[in-house]
Structures are given as C-alpha cells and as structure tokens.
C-alpha cells in the first residue's frame, strides 16, 4: 500500500494510535474519524496486514524501574 492510498480515516487511526494506542479504543477513534467502530477495527487489521502498523511497544522509564 502506498502512502497516497491512505485516506483521512487511515491517517486519523494512525495518529490516534501513535498518541496512545493502549488507552484508545476503536470506538474513540471512530468518533474522531466520523465512522463506525467496526470500520476502524477493519482498517486497523488492514493496516497491520499491509505492515503500515508494524507493532505496538511499551515506552519504559528505566530509572523508575530500577
């Protein structure tokens, strides 16, 4: 999938996941994108399959964790 194939809904999903993937539900993203919850879930699955979303990771505070 080329970058120009991403539409505004895809970009909204990507931005929302970048901000806080752990605490953002597909319903929250759907509200921001003006679409349905199921559409967001399908889009996320497609973005993962197309390797646009390569994974999810934890940001660790190593000082805090000892």
C-alpha positions, 0 to 999 in steps of 0.5 A: 500500500502506498502512502497516497492510498491512505485516506483521512480515516487511515491517517486519523487511526494512525495518529490516534494510535501513535498518541496512545494506542493502549488507552484508545479504543476503536470506538474513540477513534471512530468518533474522531474519524466520523465512522463506525467502530467496526470500520476502524477495527477493519482498517486497523487489521488492514493496516497491520496486514499491509505492515503500515502498523508494524507493532505496538511497544511499551515506552519504559522509564528505566530509572523508575524501574530500577 
